Amino acid sequence: MKSVLDRNNFSEWYSEILKRAEILDVRYPVKGVYVWYPYGLRLRNLIYGILRALMDEEHEEVLFPLLIRRDELLKEKEHIKGFEEEVFWVTHGGTTELDVPLALRPTSETAMYPVFKLWIRSHRDLPIRVYQIVNTFRYETKHTRPLIRLREITSFKEAHTAHASRREAEEQINKAIAIYRNFFDRLAIPYVITKRPEWDKFPGAEYTIAFDTLMPDGRTMQIATLHMLGENFAHTFDIRYEAEDGSSKFVNQTCYGISERCVAAVIAVHGDDHGLVLPPPVAPIQVVIVPIIFTSGADKPSESEAVKRACNVLHHELKGAGVRVFLDDSPERPGAKYYYWEMKGVPLRIELGPRDLANNSCTFVRRDNFVKWRVPLTTAVSEVKNTLDDIQHSLHARAMERLEIGVVSDETELKNATGIVALPLCDRESCGKELEESTGASVLGEVLYASHSSGGKECIICAREAKHVLVARTY
């Protein structure tokens, strides 16, 4: 397998690892849709389990229909304008043409907000904070890539909130940012947070905030977005409430989402030449036990049985301690087992053979750095937990080191730059578009929640007063 650290080979590495580690089967005969293998789905479910737990602290989970009436979808003109080329339409039921075509949801604002109108009557009904994890469909015309650019997003977490005032909606955006920071920190995924430029905001939003991470090939991938909707959709769908003074007011709304790009980020950011490197909190198997049993004449049957018994005891103890552990007692050679479980990204391997048993010990091997050491069997369970915690911290620190922000002062430097760079740019769309067209990079937007400086105050295009923005080549 070619190195994930070789930017020129990342695409090949990524496609290969999805297959070899059994994350996705890409052979489904419809472009842009894929099949989750059991191991990949377990990884996905553990990741979304963390997200669901964070959302459940303040939100309620709901489930809205997949189909949206065409007339409802078209109500918000600015919104549908952003999706009109991406909508899949259902036009027939059997051989009968439908009176009203139905869209497969590209996102759920136009499905949810007619119902919000029914749910909200008084200020006592507010705030509403709901979310769902569903599949969405977009007719992606660019080059599709598993988990990154899809026609069926199988795991889209979208949250929608409604509030009595603009101030409360702004507070909700800040809460959502904190949730997402917590989520990606638990995945050990580094990120930058920016306010997207006006020309790149969510259709129908007043502004959009995005999280981006840096991929091994030097491109950035958007991994989460948050949108201040204000009263825009409330006016469209007539979502009002009766205030305490008896007046009728429009609600203020927000929405924010994460797709299975978060799974792609875990795979891409942490992986290496040997395959996956999974953070322990989301690894389907956190520890694999490999018995070292020799088949040569020098190995005594009694020793083999003793090793098997010790492995079973350790497996039982770890499982009882809440560790996701697997005992690989298959007939494969130890070397083949090592290769297989390294490919799967299992954070910790425990080897146990006759020599280890004679010393009442076992051998630990970390997946992140392949450090190997002996541990007494009597303290193995506690040492496993400590090691998994240390692996998590090490992965996060290593990933953060790779997220470097460069600084450029002109377009020539930008054309030769890799990764994420900071530069001064005004907020005029014409300057942003000129920069993107001349360099092939994308304006991520104004830097938030960070101290990155572009080193200049004048727009590198027009020399007007500028803001510090981040720019990168993107997916």
Residue pairs with C-beta under 8 A, 6 or more apart in sequence:
1 13
1 16
1 17
1 20
1 273
1 274
1 275
2 9
2 12
2 13
2 16
2 273
3 9
3 13
3 272
3 273
4 10
4 13
4 14
4 216
4 268
4 271
4 272
4 273
5 216
5 272
5 273
6 13
7 216
7 217
7 218
7 418
8 217
10 215
10 216
10 217
10 268
11 217
13 216
13 271
14 145
14 267
14 268
15 26
15 146
17 23
17 267
17 271
17 275
17 276
17 343
18 24
18 26
18 40
18 146
18 147
18 267
19 25
19 26
20 275
20 343
21 39
21 40
21 275
21 276
21 343
21 344
21 345
22 37
22 38
22 39
22 40
22 344
23 36
23 37
23 39
23 40
23 43
23 263
23 267
24 34
24 35
24 36
24 37
24 40
24 146
24 147
25 34
25 35
25 36
25 37
26 34
26 146
27 35
28 34
28 35
30 151
31 144
31 151
32 140
32 144
32 149
32 150
32 151
32 152
33 150
33 151
33 152
34 146
34 147
34 150
36 44
36 154
39 284
39 344
40 263
42 284
43 263
43 266
43 278
43 282
43 283
43 284
44 155
44 260
44 263
46 281
46 282
46 283
46 284
47 187
47 262
47 263
47 266
47 282
48 133
48 155
48 157
50 183
50 186
50 187
50 281
50 282
51 157
51 183
51 258
51 262
52 61
52 133
54 179
54 182
54 183
55 61
55 131
55 157
55 159
55 179
58 129
58 175
59 129
59 130
59 131
59 159
60 129
60 130
60 131
61 130
61 131
61 132
61 133
62 130
62 131
62 132
63 132
63 134
64 105
64 108
64 111
64 112
64 115
64 132
64 134
65 111
66 104
66 105
66 134
66 135
67 90
67 102
67 103
67 104
67 105
68 102
68 103
68 104
68 105
68 108
68 110
68 111
69 100
69 102
69 103
70 89
70 100
70 101
70 102
70 103
71 100
72 110
72 111
72 114
73 80
73 87
73 103
73 110
74 80
75 110
75 236
75 237
76 109
76 110
76 203
76 204
76 232
76 233
76 236
76 237
78 203
78 204
78 232
79 109
79 110
79 203
79 204
79 233
80 110
80 203
81 203
82 202
82 203
82 204
83 106
83 107
83 138
83 203
85 139
85 141
86 106
86 138
86 139
86 140
86 141
87 103
87 104
87 106
87 138
87 139
88 103
88 104
88 137
88 138
88 139
89 101
89 102
89 103
89 104
90 98
90 101
90 102
90 103
90 104
91 97
91 98
91 101
92 98
104 136
104 137
105 111
105 134
105 136
105 137
106 136
106 137
106 138
107 136
107 156
107 158
107 257
108 132
108 134
108 136
108 158
108 160
109 160
109 204
109 229
109 233
109 255
112 130
112 160
113 160
113 233
113 236
113 237
113 239
113 253
114 237
116 128
116 160
116 162
116 237
116 239
116 251
117 237
117 238
117 239
119 125
119 128
120 126
120 128
120 162
120 239
120 240
120 241
120 251
121 241
121 242
122 241
122 242
123 164
123 241
123 242
123 243
123 244
125 241
126 162
126 163
126 164
126 241
126 251
127 161
127 162
127 163
127 164
127 168
127 172
128 160
128 161
128 162
129 159
129 161
129 172
130 159
130 160
130 161
131 157
131 158
131 159
131 160
132 157
132 158
133 155
133 156
133 157
134 156
134 158
135 152
135 153
135 154
135 155
135 156
136 152
136 153
136 156
137 151
137 152
137 153
138 150
138 151
138 153
139 151
140 149
140 150
140 151
142 149
143 149
144 150
144 151
145 475
146 264
147 260
147 261
147 263
147 264
147 267
148 221
148 261
148 264
148 475
149 475
153 259
153 260
154 260
155 259
155 260
155 263
156 257
156 258
156 259
156 260
157 257
157 258
157 259
158 255
158 256
158 257
159 176
159 254
159 255
159 256
159 257
160 253
160 254
160 255
161 169
161 172
161 253
161 254
161 255
162 234
162 239
162 251
162 252
162 253
163 169
163 172
163 251
163 252
163 253
163 254
164 241
164 243
164 249
164 251
164 252
165 252
166 230
166 252
168 252
169 228
169 229
169 230
169 252
169 253
169 254
170 228
172 254
173 209
173 226
173 228
173 254
173 256
176 226
176 254
176 256
177 193
177 209
177 226
177 449
180 211
180 224
180 226
180 256
180 258
181 191
181 193
183 258
183 262
184 190
184 191
184 211
184 213
184 223
184 224
184 262
184 265
185 396
186 279
186 281
187 262
187 265
187 266
187 279
187 281
187 282
188 269
188 270
188 279
188 392
188 395
188 396
188 399
189 213
189 223
189 262
189 265
189 266
189 269
189 399
190 213
190 214
190 269
190 396
190 399
190 400
190 402
190 403
191 211
191 212
191 213
191 223
191 403
192 211
192 212
192 213
192 220
192 403
192 405
192 420
192 444
192 447
192 450
192 452
192 470
193 209
193 210
193 211
193 447
193 448
193 449
193 450
194 209
194 210
194 212
194 444
194 445
194 446
194 447
194 448
194 469
194 470
195 207
195 208
195 209
195 445
195 446
195 448
196 207
196 208
196 209
196 210
196 225
196 444
196 445
197 427
197 429
197 432
197 443
197 445
197 446
197 469
198 427
198 429
199 429
199 432
199 433
200 208
200 442
200 443
200 445
201 207
201 208
201 227
202 208
202 225
202 227
202 255
204 229
204 232
204 233
205 227
205 228
205 229
205 230
205 232
206 228
206 229
206 230
206 232
207 227
207 228
208 225
208 226
208 227
208 228
209 225
209 226
209 227
209 448
210 222
210 224
210 225
210 226
210 444
210 445
211 222
211 223
211 224
211 225
212 220
212 221
212 222
212 223
212 420
212 444
212 470
212 472
212 474
213 220
213 221
213 223
213 265
213 269
213 403
214 220
214 269
214 402
214 403
214 419
214 420
214 472
215 221
215 268
215 269
215 475
216 268
216 269
216 271
218 418
218 419
218 472
218 473
219 472
219 473
219 474
219 475
220 420
220 444
220 472
220 473
220 474
220 475
221 261
221 264
221 265
221 268
221 474
221 475
222 261
222 474
222 475
223 258
223 261
223 262
223 265
224 256
224 257
224 258
224 262
225 256
225 257
226 254
226 255
226 256
227 254
227 255
227 256
228 254
229 252
229 253
229 254
229 255
230 252
230 253
231 250
231 251
231 252
231 253
232 253
233 239
233 253
234 240
234 250
234 251
234 252
234 253
235 250
239 250
239 251
239 253
240 248
240 249
240 250
240 251
241 248
241 249
241 251
242 248
243 249
266 278
266 279
266 282
267 276
269 399
269 402
270 276
270 277
270 278
270 279
270 345
270 395
270 399
271 277
271 345
274 339
274 342
274 343
275 342
275 343
275 344
275 345
276 343
276 344
276 345
277 345
277 347
277 367
277 368
277 395
278 284
278 344
278 345
278 346
278 347
278 367
279 347
279 391
279 392
279 395
279 396
280 286
280 347
280 348
280 388
280 389
280 391
280 392
281 392
283 324
283 345
283 346
283 347
284 324
284 344
285 324
285 325
285 326
285 341
285 344
285 346
286 323
286 324
286 325
286 346
286 347
286 348
286 388
287 318
287 323
287 324
287 325
287 326
287 346
287 347
287 348
287 349
287 350
287 384
287 388
288 325
288 326
288 327
288 328
288 337
288 341
288 346
288 348
288 349
288 350
289 311
289 314
289 315
289 318
289 325
289 326
289 327
289 328
289 349
289 350
289 352
290 328
290 334
290 337
290 338
290 341
290 349
290 350
290 351
290 352
291 307
291 308
291 311
291 327
291 328
291 329
291 352
291 353
292 307
292 334
292 351
292 352
292 353
292 354
292 356
293 299
293 304
293 307
293 308
293 353
294 304
294 353
294 354
299 354
303 354
303 357
304 354
306 354
306 357
307 352
307 353
307 354
307 357
308 329
310 352
310 357
310 377
311 327
311 329
311 352
312 327
314 350
314 352
314 362
314 377
314 380
315 325
315 327
317 380
317 381
318 325
318 380
318 381
318 384
319 325
321 381
321 384
321 385
323 381
323 384
323 385
323 388
326 346
328 337
328 341
330 337
332 340
334 351
338 349
341 349
342 349
342 367
345 367
346 367
347 366
347 367
347 368
347 388
347 391
348 364
348 365
348 366
348 367
348 384
348 387
348 388
348 391
349 364
349 365
349 367
350 362
350 363
350 364
350 365
350 380
350 384
351 362
351 363
351 365
352 362
352 363
356 362
356 363
356 374
359 374
360 376
360 377
360 378
361 374
361 375
361 376
361 377
362 374
362 375
362 377
362 380
363 372
363 373
363 374
363 375
364 372
364 373
364 374
364 375
364 383
364 384
364 387
365 371
365 372
366 372
366 387
366 391
367 391
368 391
368 394
368 395
368 398
369 394
375 383
403 420
404 419
404 420
405 419
405 420
405 421
405 422
405 452
405 470
406 417
406 418
406 419
406 420
406 421
406 422
407 421
407 422
407 423
407 453
407 454
407 455
408 414
408 417
408 421
408 422
408 423
408 460
409 423
409 455
409 456
409 460
410 460
411 435
411 438
411 439
411 460
411 461
414 421
414 423
414 435
414 439
414 441
414 471
415 438
415 439
415 440
419 472
420 444
420 470
420 471
420 472
421 470
421 471
421 472
422 447
422 452
422 453
422 454
422 455
422 468
422 469
422 470
422 471
423 454
423 456
423 460
423 468
423 469
423 471
424 454
424 455
424 456
424 457
424 458
424 459
424 460
424 466
424 467
424 468
424 469
425 431
425 432
425 435
425 443
425 459
425 460
425 461
425 466
425 467
425 469
425 471
426 459
426 461
426 462
426 464
426 465
426 466
426 467
427 467
428 459
428 462
428 464
431 459
431 461
431 462
432 443
434 461
435 441
435 443
435 460
435 461
435 471
436 442
436 443
439 471
440 473
441 471
441 472
441 473
441 474
442 471
442 472
442 473
442 474
443 469
443 470
443 471
444 469
444 470
444 471
444 472
444 474
445 469
445 470
446 467
446 468
446 469
447 468
447 469
447 470
452 468
452 470
453 468
454 466
454 468
454 469
456 466
457 465
457 466
458 464
458 465
458 466
459 465
459 466
460 466
